[in-house]
């Protein structure tokens, strides 16, 4: 007799007699597997049939569209469409239409080639203009539409051979830092100017042909010989190696070029509008084509207009090509504007120095230029502290609530200012003792001596031109009025 202990499982011990037979194994599920396989085959066949139906439907639609296009465009039109439809879906997407868009607009997006140049333009800032923010003479905003919309180059690409840059090569025996004229100016500063009826520039000729060609990438009608002096282009040599020159130049634009001594290779090139000051462009708007037509002028700021090579600049044997940049650009400015031979200090600094040296202050407000007459320059250096400032800069000082002294100085001079230029003689405390407007000044210099009623601006036989004589007399009159007021 078998026993099973409490809490213990087990099979009972076999008793006496034969053992029972084991149950037979269950048969495998063969019918279910066959059913699943049959169902999968049916679904696959149905899917394939659906795909074939969709494909035939798409082909039928494409054939119908092709037949419709053939009727509409003809064989040539259908051929053109098919040449653009690169994926053959009978639709032209944005990427497929790009070649046509580039041909229609003339614009093409290409990766930068290190051997090419890039041109960058930021348009005029209208808010920087003095009186023409809404159009010259408030006629219409359309009068400034060209300046507002000037955001792209006239010629995005241009090809120049290295030999075209031969005019930038220095003259034989040229000294470092000594300027020379690539295209000489034919006008003297403020003494002569050309007519305002000038729309097409004269055809370029001579060795300076490359300069108007380069400038024409910005604008289709550039004038190298401008209406007012200084005209032309001036350059200076800043570095020399065994094989290369570094030349800095000024064409109202500023730039530099590194070229081989035989002009067979250009290593670097850059040309841009100077933007160190808050105002950097002068604009004229002429109403009519005759000399008596009304003209308005204004000044504003274009933050960037630049042409440069995209190739990375390699190290030159003499080191950095910009090591003499500031000095070189200053010498070019002096060559174009001889009045800058006199040191012009920042506005507030000039009055501090005038107090220290007990001198009068000579101020040209907005812009100005003097002829290269040594007597005037000597008088300015010996008897005056000179300033060359912009109205915008003085207005900024006047609005500075944190500095009452600068506010007062700026206000004293803005009170005497009239557009476009005011020349002033001041005491070190800012009091204006003598001033003259540029328009009146030019009217005086255009008169004959016998036509001038006042002897205040009489001409002197020791000077060759009335401009120099009149400005010399203006300075002497300022000394006569201001010297007795200087504190000992």
Secondary structure by P-SEA (a helix, b strand, c coil): cccccccccccccccccbbbbbbbbbbcaaaaaaaaaaaaaaaaaaaaaaaaaaaaaaaaaaaaaaaaaaaaccaaaaaaaaaaccccccccccccaaaaaaaaacbbbbcccccbbbbbbbccccccccccccccccccccccccccccccccccbbbbcccccccccccccccccbbbbccccccccccccccccccccccccccaaaaaaaaccccccccccccccccbbbbbbccccccbbbbbbbccccbbbbbccccccccbbbbbccccccccbbbbbbcccccccbbbbbbbbbcccccccccccccccccccccaaaaaaaaaaaaaccccccccccaaaaaaaaaaabbbbbbbcccccccccaaaaaaaacccbbbbbbaaaaaaaaaccccaaaaaaaaaaaaacccccccccccccccccbbbbaaaaaaaaacccccccccccccccccccaaaaaaaaaaaaaaaaccccccc
